[in-house]
Amino acid sequence: MESGHRKPGLELLLPLARAYQVPLDQLVGAPASGDPRVYPRPFGHNGMTVIPLTRNPGGLQVHKQILPAGLTDHMEPEPRSHEGYHWLYVLNGRLRIILGEEDFVLTAGEVAEFDTHLPHWFGNADAHSVEFLSILGPQGERFHIKAHYRRD
């Protein structure tokens, strides 16, 4: 392939795109489509609905997550840790978060951010459903906010 005498097919390109964590169109140098829309395909994970909102393998991953009413009732939290940095933004409902030894409840409009090396767990804070945005970035990635303000 490196010599230019072989034209790889999808059976070779798809595993390469996964291995390098880049979209296939970026790997093959496809021209931009001009259409910025993402067409999310919801999937289920441990009883919750997860809706991917980004197509950026290896970068920030954004998902809308929906925990149905009662999903984590009577469940013993099992905090886990992994590589990365996580932000949560509650859209509707009440989200229970355990970070290390701390136990919090976030309500609509509240945000949490934390290094995922800290053992963490999240679930329903009450008997109702909860919807939130989950943004997971690579280790060391942090949001950078640029704000302008007026002086009175």
N, C-alpha and C positions, 0 to 999 in steps of 0.2 A: 504494500500500500504506500509506503514512504517513497518508493521509487517513481510512483505515478503511473505504473503499468497495470494497476488493479483498481477497479471501481467497486468499493464496498457496498453491500446491500444492507437492508434493514437488520438482517440477522447479525451483522457485525456492528452496525452503527448504534443500535439501541443499547446493547451492553456497554459500549464505550461511553455513551451519554450518561448512563447510570453511574459508571465507575468514576467519571470525572465530574459528576453532579452538575451537568450543564444541560439545558434544553436541546433537543435534537436539532432544531432550526439554527441554534447558535453554533453547534458543532459542525454543521455542513455549510455555514455561512449563508443561510437563506436570507433573502431580502425581507425587510420589515413589512408586515402586512398593512400597517397603518391602523389596525383595529386594536385598541388597547383593552378591549373587554376580555375578562376572564370568564370562561364558562364552567362554573364549579360543578363538580359531580359529588354530591353528598355521599358519605359512607358511614356505616355504623362501627363503633369501637367501644367495647365494654359497656354496651347499653346506651351510649350517648350517640347523638348525630353530630358528625363533623363535616363542615363545609369548607373546603380549601378556597382561600381568596387570593392566593398568589401562585405564580408559576416560576419560582426562583430557587431551583435546587442549590443547596449550599449557602444560600443567603438567608435573609429573614423569611420565615414561614408564617403566614397569617391564616388563621382558621376561625370560623364562627363555630362555637360549640354549644350544643343544647343538651342539658341534662334533664330528662323527663322527671315529672313529679315522682318523688319516692325512690328514685334510682339508688341513692346511697343511704336510705333509711336503714337503720340497724346494721350498717356495714362498719366494721372496724377499720379505721384509716390505716393504711400501710404506706407511710412516706417513703419516697424513693429519690435518688439523686442521679444525675447524669451530666454530660457536657452541655454547656449552653447558658443562655441568659433568657429569662422569661418575663413577659409582660402580660397581665390580664386586665381586661376592661369589661365591667359588668354592664350589659345592655338592659336586662330585665331580671327580676328576681333577686335572690340572696345567695351568694356563693361563699361556702365555708372553705377557708384555706388554712392548712397547717404548714408552717415554715419552721423547721427545727423544733424547738420547744414551744413556740408561740401558736396560738389558735385565734384566727380572725374571721369576721364575717364582713364581706363586702356587699354593698347594695348598688342599685343602678346608678351609673355615673362615676363609681369609684374605680381606682386603678391600683394595681400592685405590681412591683417589679422586683426581681430577685435573681441571684446567681443560682443556677440549678444544681450546683454542687451541694447546696443546702438541701437536706432531705425535705421533700414537700409532697403535699396531697391536696386535692380539692374535690368538693362535692356539694350536694344540696345542703343549704343551711336550715331548711325547713321542709315541709311536705309539698312545696310547690316546685314547678320547673324553674330552671335558671338558664339564661342565655348570656354568653360572654364571648368576647374576642380574645383569642390566644395568639400571642406573637412570640415566636421562639427564634432566637438568633444564635449564631455561633459564639463560642466562648470568647469573651473579650468585647463582643459587639454591644454597644450602648446606643440608646436613642440620643440624637443631638437635636435639640430644639432651638430654633432661631426665633426670637420674639422681638418685636419692635414695640415700643411704648411711647406715648406722648407725655411730655412734661407740661404740666399746667402752670 
